[in-house]
């Protein structure tokens, strides 16, 4: 990440933090969306 930051003249810490955030959100976001859709569509237990 340091090389990318240096190439574009950005702060390397900022690039690393953004990379971690994007990695976490891209991995978790689809699962959250699927969970919410299934929560809305599936009937409650006992109904």
mmCIF entry with sequence, helices, sheets and N, C-alpha, C, O atoms, coordinates in Angstrom:
data_MODEL
# 
_entry.id   MODEL 
# 
_entity.id                         1 
_entity.type                       polymer 
_entity.pdbx_number_of_molecules   1 
# 
_entity_poly.entity_id                      1 
_entity_poly.type                           'polypeptide(L)' 
_entity_poly.nstd_linkage                   no 
_entity_poly.nstd_monomer                   no 
_entity_poly.pdbx_seq_one_letter_code       
;(UNK)(UNK)(UNK)(UNK)(UNK)(UNK)(UNK)(UNK)(UNK)(UNK)(UNK)(UNK)(UNK)(UNK)(UNK)(UNK)
(UNK)(UNK)(UNK)(UNK)(UNK)(UNK)(UNK)(UNK)(UNK)(UNK)(UNK)(UNK)(UNK)(UNK)(UNK)(UNK)
(UNK)(UNK)(UNK)(UNK)(UNK)(UNK)(UNK)(UNK)(UNK)(UNK)(UNK)(UNK)(UNK)(UNK)(UNK)
;
_entity_poly.pdbx_seq_one_letter_code_can   XXXXXXXXXXXXXXXXXXXXXXXXXXXXXXXXXXXXXXXXXXXXXXX 
_entity_poly.pdbx_strand_id                 A 
# 
loop_
_entity_poly_seq.entity_id 
_entity_poly_seq.num 
_entity_poly_seq.mon_id 
_entity_poly_seq.hetero 
1 1  UNK n 
1 2  UNK n 
1 3  UNK n 
1 4  UNK n 
1 5  UNK n 
1 6  UNK n 
1 7  UNK n 
1 8  UNK n 
1 9  UNK n 
1 10 UNK n 
1 11 UNK n 
1 12 UNK n 
1 13 UNK n 
1 14 UNK n 
1 15 UNK n 
1 16 UNK n 
1 17 UNK n 
1 18 UNK n 
1 19 UNK n 
1 20 UNK n 
1 21 UNK n 
1 22 UNK n 
1 23 UNK n 
1 24 UNK n 
1 25 UNK n 
1 26 UNK n 
1 27 UNK n 
1 28 UNK n 
1 29 UNK n 
1 30 UNK n 
1 31 UNK n 
1 32 UNK n 
1 33 UNK n 
1 34 UNK n 
1 35 UNK n 
1 36 UNK n 
1 37 UNK n 
1 38 UNK n 
1 39 UNK n 
1 40 UNK n 
1 41 UNK n 
1 42 UNK n 
1 43 UNK n 
1 44 UNK n 
1 45 UNK n 
1 46 UNK n 
1 47 UNK n 
# 
_struct_asym.id          A 
_struct_asym.entity_id   1 
# 
loop_
_struct_conf.conf_type_id 
_struct_conf.id 
_struct_conf.pdbx_PDB_helix_id 
_struct_conf.beg_label_comp_id 
_struct_conf.beg_label_asym_id 
_struct_conf.beg_label_seq_id 
_struct_conf.pdbx_beg_PDB_ins_code 
_struct_conf.end_label_comp_id 
_struct_conf.end_label_asym_id 
_struct_conf.end_label_seq_id 
_struct_conf.pdbx_end_PDB_ins_code 
_struct_conf.beg_auth_comp_id 
_struct_conf.beg_auth_asym_id 
_struct_conf.beg_auth_seq_id 
_struct_conf.end_auth_comp_id 
_struct_conf.end_auth_asym_id 
_struct_conf.end_auth_seq_id 
_struct_conf.pdbx_PDB_helix_class 
_struct_conf.details 
_struct_conf.pdbx_PDB_helix_length 
HELX_P HELX_P1 AA1 UNK A 2  ? UNK A 8  ? UNK A 2  UNK A 8  1 ? 7  
HELX_P HELX_P2 AA2 UNK A 12 ? UNK A 41 ? UNK A 12 UNK A 41 1 ? 30 
# 
_struct_conf_type.id          HELX_P 
_struct_conf_type.criteria    ? 
_struct_conf_type.reference   ? 
# 
loop_
_atom_site.group_PDB 
_atom_site.id 
_atom_site.type_symbol 
_atom_site.label_atom_id 
_atom_site.label_alt_id 
_atom_site.label_comp_id 
_atom_site.label_asym_id 
_atom_site.label_entity_id 
_atom_site.label_seq_id 
_atom_site.pdbx_PDB_ins_code 
_atom_site.Cartn_x 
_atom_site.Cartn_y 
_atom_site.Cartn_z 
_atom_site.occupancy 
_atom_site.B_iso_or_equiv 
_atom_site.pdbx_formal_charge 
_atom_site.auth_seq_id 
_atom_site.auth_comp_id 
_atom_site.auth_asym_id 
_atom_site.auth_atom_id 
_atom_site.pdbx_PDB_model_num 
ATOM 1   N N  . UNK A 1 1  ? 0.817   -1.190  0.000  1.00 0.00 ? 1  UNK A N  1 
ATOM 2   C CA . UNK A 1 1  ? 0.000   0.000   0.000  1.00 0.00 ? 1  UNK A CA 1 
ATOM 3   C C  . UNK A 1 1  ? 0.864   1.258   0.000  1.00 0.00 ? 1  UNK A C  1 
ATOM 4   O O  . UNK A 1 1  ? 0.469   2.295   -0.532 1.00 0.00 ? 1  UNK A O  1 
ATOM 5   N N  . UNK A 1 2  ? 2.028   1.154   0.594  1.00 0.00 ? 2  UNK A N  1 
ATOM 6   C CA . UNK A 1 2  ? 2.904   2.316   0.649  1.00 0.00 ? 2  UNK A CA 1 
ATOM 7   C C  . UNK A 1 2  ? 3.337   2.783   -0.735 1.00 0.00 ? 2  UNK A C  1 
ATOM 8   O O  . UNK A 1 2  ? 3.470   3.981   -0.984 1.00 0.00 ? 2  UNK A O  1 
ATOM 9   N N  . UNK A 1 3  ? 3.559   1.812   -1.644 1.00 0.00 ? 3  UNK A N  1 
ATOM 10  C CA . UNK A 1 3  ? 3.956   2.163   -3.005 1.00 0.00 ? 3  UNK A CA 1 
ATOM 11  C C  . UNK A 1 3  ? 2.852   2.868   -3.764 1.00 0.00 ? 3  UNK A C  1 
ATOM 12  O O  . UNK A 1 3  ? 3.114   3.806   -4.517 1.00 0.00 ? 3  UNK A O  1 
ATOM 13  N N  . UNK A 1 4  ? 1.624   2.429   -3.575 1.00 0.00 ? 4  UNK A N  1 
ATOM 14  C CA . UNK A 1 4  ? 0.478   3.084   -4.225 1.00 0.00 ? 4  UNK A CA 1 
ATOM 15  C C  . UNK A 1 4  ? 0.337   4.506   -3.704 1.00 0.00 ? 4  UNK A C  1 
ATOM 16  O O  . UNK A 1 4  ? 0.124   5.441   -4.476 1.00 0.00 ? 4  UNK A O  1 
ATOM 17  N N  . UNK A 1 5  ? 0.456   4.659   -2.401 1.00 0.00 ? 5  UNK A N  1 
ATOM 18  C CA . UNK A 1 5  ? 0.341   5.991   -1.805 1.00 0.00 ? 5  UNK A CA 1 
ATOM 19  C C  . UNK A 1 5  ? 1.452   6.910   -2.317 1.00 0.00 ? 5  UNK A C  1 
ATOM 20  O O  . UNK A 1 5  ? 1.204   8.072   -2.638 1.00 0.00 ? 5  UNK A O  1 
ATOM 21  N N  . UNK A 1 6  ? 2.658   6.393   -2.389 1.00 0.00 ? 6  UNK A N  1 
ATOM 22  C CA . UNK A 1 6  ? 3.786   7.199   -2.865 1.00 0.00 ? 6  UNK A CA 1 
ATOM 23  C C  . UNK A 1 6  ? 3.587   7.591   -4.329 1.00 0.00 ? 6  UNK A C  1 
ATOM 24  O O  . UNK A 1 6  ? 3.883   8.721   -4.716 1.00 0.00 ? 6  UNK A O  1 
ATOM 25  N N  . UNK A 1 7  ? 3.092   6.668   -5.134 1.00 0.00 ? 7  UNK A N  1 
ATOM 26  C CA . UNK A 1 7  ? 2.881   6.918   -6.565 1.00 0.00 ? 7  UNK A CA 1 
ATOM 27  C C  . UNK A 1 7  ? 1.908   8.070   -6.793 1.00 0.00 ? 7  UNK A C  1 
ATOM 28  O O  . UNK A 1 7  ? 2.121   8.900   -7.676 1.00 0.00 ? 7  UNK A O  1 
ATOM 29  N N  . UNK A 1 8  ? 0.839   8.122   -5.997 1.00 0.00 ? 8  UNK A N  1 
ATOM 30  C CA . UNK A 1 8  ? -0.183  9.150   -6.179 1.00 0.00 ? 8  UNK A CA 1 
ATOM 31  C C  . UNK A 1 8  ? -0.007  10.353  -5.253 1.00 0.00 ? 8  UNK A C  1 
ATOM 32  O O  . UNK A 1 8  ? -0.776  11.311  -5.324 1.00 0.00 ? 8  UNK A O  1 
ATOM 33  N N  . UNK A 1 9  ? 1.001   10.304  -4.391 1.00 0.00 ? 9  UNK A N  1 
ATOM 34  C CA . UNK A 1 9  ? 1.259   11.421  -3.493 1.00 0.00 ? 9  UNK A CA 1 
ATOM 35  C C  . UNK A 1 9  ? 0.288   11.505  -2.328 1.00 0.00 ? 9  UNK A C  1 
ATOM 36  O O  . UNK A 1 9  ? 0.013   12.586  -1.808 1.00 0.00 ? 9  UNK A O  1 
ATOM 37  N N  . UNK A 1 10 ? -0.231  10.344  -1.922 1.00 0.00 ? 10 UNK A N  1 
ATOM 38  C CA . UNK A 1 10 ? -1.184  10.292  -0.814 1.00 0.00 ? 10 UNK A CA 1 
ATOM 39  C C  . UNK A 1 10 ? -0.475  9.851   0.456  1.00 0.00 ? 10 UNK A C  1 
ATOM 40  O O  . UNK A 1 10 ? 0.650   9.352   0.414  1.00 0.00 ? 10 UNK A O  1 
ATOM 41  N N  . UNK A 1 11 ? -1.145  10.039  1.581  1.00 0.00 ? 11 UNK A N  1 
ATOM 42  C CA . UNK A 1 11 ? -0.647  9.586   2.873  1.00 0.00 ? 11 UNK A CA 1 
ATOM 43  C C  . UNK A 1 11 ? -0.777  8.061   2.935  1.00 0.00 ? 11 UNK A C  1 
ATOM 44  O O  . UNK A 1 11 ? -1.864  7.529   2.713  1.00 0.00 ? 11 UNK A O  1 
ATOM 45  N N  . UNK A 1 12 ? 0.315   7.355   3.233  1.00 0.00 ? 12 UNK A N  1 
ATOM 46  C CA . UNK A 1 12 ? 0.285   5.891   3.231  1.00 0.00 ? 12 UNK A CA 1 
ATOM 47  C C  . UNK A 1 12 ? -0.619  5.326   4.323  1.00 0.00 ? 12 UNK A C  1 
ATOM 48  O O  . UNK A 1 12 ? -1.237  4.279   4.128  1.00 0.00 ? 12 UNK A O  1 
ATOM 49  N N  . UNK A 1 13 ? -0.705  5.998   5.463  1.00 0.00 ? 13 UNK A N  1 
ATOM 50  C CA . UNK A 1 13 ? -1.598  5.537   6.528  1.00 0.00 ? 13 UNK A CA 1 
ATOM 51  C C  . UNK A 1 13 ? -3.050  5.609   6.081  1.00 0.00 ? 13 UNK A C  1 
ATOM 52  O O  . UNK A 1 13 ? -3.831  4.696   6.353  1.00 0.00 ? 13 UNK A O  1 
ATOM 53  N N  . UNK A 1 14 ? -3.413  6.675   5.405  1.00 0.00 ? 14 UNK A N  1 
ATOM 54  C CA . UNK A 1 14 ? -4.777  6.820   4.902  1.00 0.00 ? 14 UNK A CA 1 
ATOM 55  C C  . UNK A 1 14 ? -5.105  5.724   3.899  1.00 0.00 ? 14 UNK A C  1 
ATOM 56  O O  . UNK A 1 14 ? -6.197  5.158   3.942  1.00 0.00 ? 14 UNK A O  1 
ATOM 57  N N  . UNK A 1 15 ? -4.181  5.418   2.999  1.00 0.00 ? 15 UNK A N  1 
ATOM 58  C CA . UNK A 1 15 ? -4.407  4.365   2.005  1.00 0.00 ? 15 UNK A CA 1 
ATOM 59  C C  . UNK A 1 15 ? -4.579  3.017   2.692  1.00 0.00 ? 15 UNK A C  1 
ATOM 60  O O  . UNK A 1 15 ? -5.437  2.227   2.298  1.00 0.00 ? 15 UNK A O  1 
ATOM 61  N N  . UNK A 1 16 ? -3.777  2.747   3.708  1.00 0.00 ? 16 UNK A N  1 
ATOM 62  C CA . UNK A 1 16 ? -3.888  1.474   4.430  1.00 0.00 ? 16 UNK A CA 1 
ATOM 63  C C  . UNK A 1 16 ? -5.218  1.368   5.166  1.00 0.00 ? 16 UNK A C  1 
ATOM 64  O O  . UNK A 1 16 ? -5.854  0.314   5.140  1.00 0.00 ? 16 UNK A O  1 
ATOM 65  N N  . UNK A 1 17 ? -5.647  2.440   5.820  1.00 0.00 ? 17 UNK A N  1 
ATOM 66  C CA . UNK A 1 17 ? -6.919  2.434   6.547  1.00 0.00 ? 17 UNK A CA 1 
ATOM 67  C C  . UNK A 1 17 ? -8.076  2.252   5.569  1.00 0.00 ? 17 UNK A C  1 
ATOM 68  O O  . UNK A 1 17 ? -8.990  1.471   5.830  1.00 0.00 ? 17 UNK A O  1 
ATOM 69  N N  . UNK A 1 18 ? -8.046  2.961   4.455  1.00 0.00 ? 18 UNK A N  1 
ATOM 70  C CA . UNK A 1 18 ? -9.102  2.812   3.447  1.00 0.00 ? 18 UNK A CA 1 
ATOM 71  C C  . UNK A 1 18 ? -9.139  1.395   2.894  1.00 0.00 ? 18 UNK A C  1 
ATOM 72  O O  . UNK A 1 18 ? -10.218 0.846   2.671  1.00 0.00 ? 18 UNK A O  1 
ATOM 73  N N  . UNK A 1 19 ? -7.975  0.797   2.670  1.00 0.00 ? 19 UNK A N  1 
ATOM 74  C CA . UNK A 1 19 ? -7.915  -0.571  2.171  1.00 0.00 ? 19 UNK A CA 1 
ATOM 75  C C  . UNK A 1 19 ? -8.562  -1.544  3.154  1.00 0.00 ? 19 UNK A C  1 
ATOM 76  O O  . UNK A 1 19 ? -9.323  -2.424  2.752  1.00 0.00 ? 19 UNK A O  1 
ATOM 77  N N  . UNK A 1 20 ? -8.259  -1.385  4.433  1.00 0.00 ? 20 UNK A N  1 
ATOM 78  C CA . UNK A 1 20 ? -8.841  -2.263  5.454  1.00 0.00 ? 20 UNK A CA 1 
ATOM 79  C C  . UNK A 1 20 ? -10.355 -2.079  5.513  1.00 0.00 ? 20 UNK A C  1 
ATOM 80  O O  . UNK A 1 20 ? -11.092 -3.063  5.571  1.00 0.00 ? 20 UNK A O  1 
ATOM 81  N N  . UNK A 1 21 ? -10.827 -0.838  5.498  1.00 0.00 ? 21 UNK A N  1 
ATOM 82  C CA . UNK A 1 21 ? -12.267 -0.583  5.549  1.00 0.00 ? 21 UNK A CA 1 
ATOM 83  C C  . UNK A 1 21 ? -12.987 -1.167  4.344  1.00 0.00 ? 21 UNK A C  1 
ATOM 84  O O  . UNK A 1 21 ? -14.036 -1.794  4.495  1.00 0.00 ? 21 UNK A O  1 
ATOM 85  N N  . UNK A 1 22 ? -12.444 -0.972  3.164  1.00 0.00 ? 22 UNK A N  1 
ATOM 86  C CA . UNK A 1 22 ? -13.068 -1.514  1.952  1.00 0.00 ? 22 UNK A CA 1 
ATOM 87  C C  . UNK A 1 22 ? -13.061 -3.038  1.992  1.00 0.00 ? 22 UNK A C  1 
ATOM 88  O O  . UNK A 1 22 ? -14.035 -3.668  1.581  1.00 0.00 ? 22 UNK A O  1 
ATOM 89  N N  . UNK A 1 23 ? -11.986 -3.634  2.478  1.00 0.00 ? 23 UNK A N  1 
ATOM 90  C CA . UNK A 1 23 ? -11.911 -5.092  2.579  1.00 0.00 ? 23 UNK A CA 1 
ATOM 91  C C  . UNK A 1 23 ? -12.970 -5.636  3.531  1.00 0.00 ? 23 UNK A C  1 
ATOM 92  O O  . UNK A 1 23 ? -13.634 -6.628  3.229  1.00 0.00 ? 23 UNK A O  1 
ATOM 93  N N  . UNK A 1 24 ? -13.125 -4.995  4.665  1.00 0.00 ? 24 UNK A N  1 
ATOM 94  C CA . UNK A 1 24 ? -14.112 -5.444  5.653  1.00 0.00 ? 24 UNK A CA 1 
ATOM 95  C C  . UNK A 1 24 ? -15.522 -5.263  5.116  1.00 0.00 ? 24 UNK A C  1 
ATOM 96  O O  . UNK A 1 24 ? -16.344 -6.175  5.210  1.00 0.00 ? 24 UNK A O  1 
ATOM 97  N N  . UNK A 1 25 ? -15.807 -4.109  4.560  1.00 0.00 ? 25 UNK A N  1 
ATOM 98  C CA . UNK A 1 25 ? -17.156 -3.824  4.077  1.00 0.00 ? 25 UNK A CA 1 
ATOM 99  C C  . UNK A 1 25 ? -17.522 -4.668  2.871  1.00 0.00 ? 25 UNK A C  1 
ATOM 100 O O  . UNK A 1 25 ? -18.673 -5.085  2.742  1.00 0.00 ? 25 UNK A O  1 
ATOM 101 N N  . UNK A 1 26 ? -16.584 -4.927  1.998  1.00 0.00 ? 26 UNK A N  1 
ATOM 102 C CA . UNK A 1 26 ? -16.907 -5.715  0.818  1.00 0.00 ? 26 UNK A CA 1 
ATOM 103 C C  . UNK A 1 26 ? -17.157 -7.171  1.187  1.00 0.00 ? 26 UNK A C  1 
ATOM 104 O O  . UNK A 1 26 ? -17.916 -7.859  0.505  1.00 0.00 ? 26 UNK A O  1 
ATOM 105 N N  . UNK A 1 27 ? -16.535 -7.642  2.246  1.00 0.00 ? 27 UNK A N  1 
ATOM 106 C CA . UNK A 1 27 ? -16.739 -9.021  2.675  1.00 0.00 ? 27 UNK A CA 1 
ATOM 107 C C  . UNK A 1 27 ? -18.034 -9.162  3.469  1.00 0.00 ? 27 UNK A C  1 
ATOM 108 O O  . UNK A 1 27 ? -18.732 -10.166 3.325  1.00 0.00 ? 27 UNK A O  1 
ATOM 109 N N  . UNK A 1 28 ? -18.364 -8.192  4.290  1.00 0.00 ? 28 UNK A N  1 
ATOM 110 C CA . UNK A 1 28 ? -19.521 -8.294  5.174  1.00 0.00 ? 28 UNK A CA 1 
ATOM 111 C C  . UNK A 1 28 ? -20.797 -7.774  4.537  1.00 0.00 ? 28 UNK A C  1 
ATOM 112 O O  . UNK A 1 28 ? -21.877 -8.274  4.852  1.00 0.00 ? 28 UNK A O  1 
ATOM 113 N N  . UNK A 1 29 ? -20.714 -6.803  3.665  1.00 0.00 ? 29 UNK A N  1 
ATOM 114 C CA . UNK A 1 29 ? -21.910 -6.148  3.142  1.00 0.00 ? 29 UNK A CA 1 
ATOM 115 C C  . UNK A 1 29 ? -22.861 -7.104  2.425  1.00 0.00 ? 29 UNK A C  1 
ATOM 116 O O  . UNK A 1 29 ? -24.062 -7.053  2.691  1.00 0.00 ? 29 UNK A O  1 
ATOM 117 N N  . UNK A 1 30 ? -22.382 -7.981  1.522  1.00 0.00 ? 30 UNK A N  1 
ATOM 118 C CA . UNK A 1 30 ? -23.325 -8.906  0.875  1.00 0.00 ? 30 UNK A CA 1 
ATOM 119 C C  . UNK A 1 30 ? -24.033 -9.814  1.877  1.00 0.00 ? 30 UNK A C  1 
ATOM 120 O O  . UNK A 1 30 ? -25.216 -10.112 1.712  1.00 0.00 ? 30 UNK A O  1 
ATOM 121 N N  . UNK A 1 31 ? -23.327 -10.252 2.905  1.00 0.00 ? 31 UNK A N  1 
ATOM 122 C CA . UNK A 1 31 ? -23.948 -11.097 3.918  1.00 0.00 ? 31 UNK A CA 1 
ATOM 123 C C  . UNK A 1 31 ? -25.034 -10.370 4.685  1.00 0.00 ? 31 UNK A C  1 
ATOM 124 O O  . UNK A 1 31 ? -26.064 -10.960 5.012  1.00 0.00 ? 31 UNK A O  1 
ATOM 125 N N  . UNK A 1 32 ? -24.820 -9.106  4.973  1.00 0.00 ? 32 UNK A N  1 
ATOM 126 C CA . UNK A 1 32 ? -25.820 -8.303  5.675  1.00 0.00 ? 32 UNK A CA 1 
ATOM 127 C C  . UNK A 1 32 ? -27.058 -8.132  4.812  1.00 0.00 ? 32 UNK A C  1 
ATOM 128 O O  . UNK A 1 32 ? -28.178 -8.239  5.311  1.00 0.00 ? 32 UNK A O  1 
ATOM 129 N N  . UNK A 1 33 ? -26.873 -7.868  3.530  1.00 0.00 ? 33 UNK A N  1 
ATOM 130 C CA . UNK A 1 33 ? -28.004 -7.690  2.613  1.00 0.00 ? 33 UNK A CA 1 
ATOM 131 C C  . UNK A 1 33 ? -28.807 -8.980  2.507  1.00 0.00 ? 33 UNK A C  1 
ATOM 132 O O  . UNK A 1 33 ? -30.035 -8.948  2.578  1.00 0.00 ? 33 UNK A O  1 
ATOM 133 N N  . UNK A 1 34 ? -28.132 -10.114 2.337  1.00 0.00 ? 34 UNK A N  1 
ATOM 134 C CA . UNK A 1 34 ? -28.825 -11.402 2.249  1.00 0.00 ? 34 UNK A CA 1 
ATOM 135 C C  . UNK A 1 34 ? -29.582 -11.679 3.537  1.00 0.00 ? 34 UNK A C  1 
ATOM 136 O O  . UNK A 1 34 ? -30.723 -12.141 3.489  1.00 0.00 ? 34 UNK A O  1 
ATOM 137 N N  . UNK A 1 35 ? -28.980 -11.410 4.680  1.00 0.00 ? 35 UNK A N  1 
ATOM 138 C CA . UNK A 1 35 ? -29.643 -11.624 5.964  1.00 0.00 ? 35 UNK A CA 1 
ATOM 139 C C  . UNK A 1 35 ? -30.924 -10.800 6.058  1.00 0.00 ? 35 UNK A C  1 
ATOM 140 O O  . UNK A 1 35 ? -31.964 -11.320 6.463  1.00 0.00 ? 35 UNK A O  1 
ATOM 141 N N  . UNK A 1 36 ? -30.860 -9.526  5.690  1.00 0.00 ? 36 UNK A N  1 
ATOM 142 C CA . UNK A 1 36 ? -32.041 -8.663  5.771  1.00 0.00 ? 36 UNK A CA 1 
ATOM 143 C C  . UNK A 1 36 ? -33.141 -9.123  4.824  1.00 0.00 ? 36 UNK A C  1 
ATOM 144 O O  . UNK A 1 36 ? -34.317 -9.096  5.185  1.00 0.00 ? 36 UNK A O  1 
ATOM 145 N N  . UNK A 1 37 ? -32.775 -9.542  3.625  1.00 0.00 ? 37 UNK A N  1 
ATOM 146 C CA . UNK A 1 37 ? -33.776 -10.025 2.668  1.00 0.00 ? 37 UNK A CA 1 
ATOM 147 C C  . UNK A 1 37 ? -34.446 -11.284 3.200  1.00 0.00 ? 37 UNK A C  1 
ATOM 148 O O  . UNK A 1 37 ? -35.671 -11.400 3.159  1.00 0.00 ? 37 UNK A O  1 
ATOM 149 N N  . UNK A 1 38 ? -33.656 -12.225 3.697  1.00 0.00 ? 38 UNK A N  1 
ATOM 150 C CA . UNK A 1 38 ? -34.236 -13.455 4.235  1.00 0.00 ? 38 UNK A CA 1 
ATOM 151 C C  . UNK A 1 38 ? -35.082 -13.179 5.470  1.00 0.00 ? 38 UNK A C  1 
ATOM 152 O O  . UNK A 1 38 ? -36.112 -13.824 5.667  1.00 0.00 ? 38 UNK A O  1 
ATOM 153 N N  . UNK A 1 39 ? -34.668 -12.240 6.298  1.00 0.00 ? 39 UNK A N  1 
ATOM 154 C CA . UNK A 1 39 ? -35.434 -11.871 7.490  1.00 0.00 ? 39 UNK A CA 1 
ATOM 155 C C  . UNK A 1 39 ? -36.813 -11.357 7.089  1.00 0.00 ? 39 UNK A C  1 
ATOM 156 O O  . UNK A 1 39 ? -37.807 -11.651 7.752  1.00 0.00 ? 39 UNK A O  1 
ATOM 157 N N  . UNK A 1 40 ? -36.870 -10.593 6.007  1.00 0.00 ? 40 UNK A N  1 
ATOM 158 C CA . UNK A 1 40 ? -38.150 -10.057 5.547  1.00 0.00 ? 40 UNK A CA 1 
ATOM 159 C C  . UNK A 1 40 ? -39.018 -11.117 4.880  1.00 0.00 ? 40 UNK A C  1 
ATOM 160 O O  . UNK A 1 40 ? -40.242 -11.064 4.996  1.00 0.00 ? 40 UNK A O  1 
ATOM 161 N N  . UNK A 1 41 ? -38.416 -12.077 4.187  1.00 0.00 ? 41 UNK A N  1 
ATOM 162 C CA . UNK A 1 41 ? -39.176 -13.034 3.390  1.00 0.00 ? 41 UNK A CA 1 
ATOM 163 C C  . UNK A 1 41 ? -39.594 -14.293 4.140  1.00 0.00 ? 41 UNK A C  1 
ATOM 164 O O  . UNK A 1 41 ? -40.645 -14.862 3.846  1.00 0.00 ? 41 UNK A O  1 
ATOM 165 N N  . UNK A 1 42 ? -38.799 -14.731 5.092  1.00 0.00 ? 42 UNK A N  1 
ATOM 166 C CA . UNK A 1 42 ? -39.095 -16.000 5.763  1.00 0.00 ? 42 UNK A CA 1 
ATOM 167 C C  . UNK A 1 42 ? -40.096 -15.793 6.893  1.00 0.00 ? 42 UNK A C  1 
ATOM 168 O O  . UNK A 1 42 ? -40.003 -14.821 7.643  1.00 0.00 ? 42 UNK A O  1 
ATOM 169 N N  . UNK A 1 43 ? -41.054 -16.713 7.010  1.00 0.00 ? 43 UNK A N  1 
ATOM 170 C CA . UNK A 1 43 ? -42.030 -16.588 8.102  1.00 0.00 ? 43 UNK A CA 1 
ATOM 171 C C  . UNK A 1 43 ? -41.375 -16.895 9.447  1.00 0.00 ? 43 UNK A C  1 
ATOM 172 O O  . UNK A 1 43 ? -40.374 -17.607 9.522  1.00 0.00 ? 43 UNK A O  1 
ATOM 173 N N  . UNK A 1 44 ? -41.966 -16.342 10.500 1.00 0.00 ? 44 UNK A N  1 
ATOM 174 C CA . UNK A 1 44 ? -41.462 -16.615 11.843 1.00 0.00 ? 44 UNK A CA 1 
ATOM 175 C C  . UNK A 1 44 ? -41.747 -18.060 12.212 1.00 0.00 ? 44 UNK A C  1 
ATOM 176 O O  . UNK A 1 44 ? -42.699 -18.663 11.716 1.00 0.00 ? 44 UNK A O  1 
ATOM 177 N N  . UNK A 1 45 ? -40.916 -18.609 13.085 1.00 0.00 ? 45 UNK A N  1 
ATOM 178 C CA . UNK A 1 45 ? -41.111 -19.977 13.533 1.00 0.00 ? 45 UNK A CA 1 
ATOM 179 C C  . UNK A 1 45 ? -42.417 -20.056 14.319 1.00 0.00 ? 45 UNK A C  1 
ATOM 180 O O  . UNK A 1 45 ? -42.672 -19.234 15.200 1.00 0.00 ? 45 UNK A O  1 
ATOM 181 N N  . UNK A 1 46 ? -43.234 -21.043 13.996 1.00 0.00 ? 46 UNK A N  1 
ATOM 182 C CA . UNK A 1 46 ? -44.501 -21.210 14.686 1.00 0.00 ? 46 UNK A CA 1 
ATOM 183 C C  . UNK A 1 46 ? -45.682 -20.603 13.942 1.00 0.00 ? 46 UNK A C  1 
ATOM 184 O O  . UNK A 1 46 ? -46.827 -20.803 14.349 1.00 0.00 ? 46 UNK A O  1 
ATOM 185 N N  . UNK A 1 47 ? -45.440 -19.880 12.884 1.00 0.00 ? 47 UNK A N  1 
ATOM 186 C CA . UNK A 1 47 ? -46.542 -19.308 12.082 1.00 0.00 ? 47 UNK A CA 1 
ATOM 187 C C  . UNK A 1 47 ? -46.788 -20.131 10.853 1.00 0.00 ? 47 UNK A C  1 
ATOM 188 O O  . UNK A 1 47 ? -47.672 -19.807 10.060 1.00 0.00 ? 47 UNK A O  1 
# 
